[in-house]
Amino acid sequence: MVRFESQPERNDMTQVHYGRPEYWEERYSKDLEPFDWYQRFAGLKQIITKHTKTNNKIVYLGCGTSRLPEEMVAYGYKDVLSIDWSLTLISHLQEKHKSLAPLTYLRMNALGLELSDNHYDCVIDKGTLDSILVSQNIVSFSTNQCGEESTININRVLSEVYRILKPGGVFVCVSHANPEHRIPLFEKSIFEKSRVEVTPVEKPQVLSTSAEPGTEVHYVYTVSKEKEVV
């Protein structure tokens, strides 16, 4: 059974350490069932296929047990690299998908990607940036509070994403937070000269239970690395 996890209640956010390796290692030591944050490929298909081709090199940050990589391969993508920092998780996924050539799983920290410069066409994130912000014991999904450490870590991740993208490559970031609270992260990063495209995507029905205005969608931010000037 594939599950979705909704956003934690605000009062519980500071109790959940989503940005800490030990939290995920403990979680995956107990549960390795398929689990998708925010959206499946079907919900992001129009955006991802708009910015990529099936022969492009794709990197998926903080893959967890999401089925997004499998669904992209089923659609026709031929090179999808998924990374996560949980050894338990990555070992499991490497064994599970060892016969599926287009899929690669590597243990890696998004703060320091051991990947080549200017090599990938697209990097996808579903909730990794959100998790980094929450990890600093702040309520940052829907507010503009941001601790110094989390700001540094966000900039490190964005710098790494920028570094590995080819000129013209695109970063696709799925978040709970609205543009008012996420666009400034890009504007204050290495992507500062790039235009940020924002696309609201309706939440899967199982998550669309809140009556609070503006909470029935996720926001997909796409930002491109500048092309080299010849």
Secondary structure as GFF3:
##gff-version 3
##sequence-region A 1 230
A	DSSP	beta_strand	3	5	.	.	.	ID=ss1
A	DSSP	alpha_helix	10	13	.	.	.	ID=ss2
A	DSSP	alpha_helix	21	30	.	.	.	ID=ss3
A	DSSP	beta_strand	35	37	.	.	.	ID=ss4
A	DSSP	alpha_helix	41	51	.	.	.	ID=ss5
A	DSSP	beta_strand	58	61	.	.	.	ID=ss6
A	DSSP	alpha_helix	68	75	.	.	.	ID=ss7
A	DSSP	beta_strand	80	84	.	.	.	ID=ss8
A	DSSP	alpha_helix	87	96	.	.	.	ID=ss9
A	DSSP	beta_strand	103	107	.	.	.	ID=ss10
A	DSSP	beta_strand	120	126	.	.	.	ID=ss11
A	DSSP	alpha_helix	128	134	.	.	.	ID=ss12
A	DSSP	alpha_helix	148	164	.	.	.	ID=ss13
A	DSSP	beta_strand	165	175	.	.	.	ID=ss14
A	DSSP	alpha_helix	179	187	.	.	.	ID=ss15
A	DSSP	beta_strand	196	202	.	.	.	ID=ss16
A	DSSP	three_ten_helix	205	207	.	.	.	ID=ss17
A	DSSP	beta_strand	217	224	.	.	.	ID=ss18
###
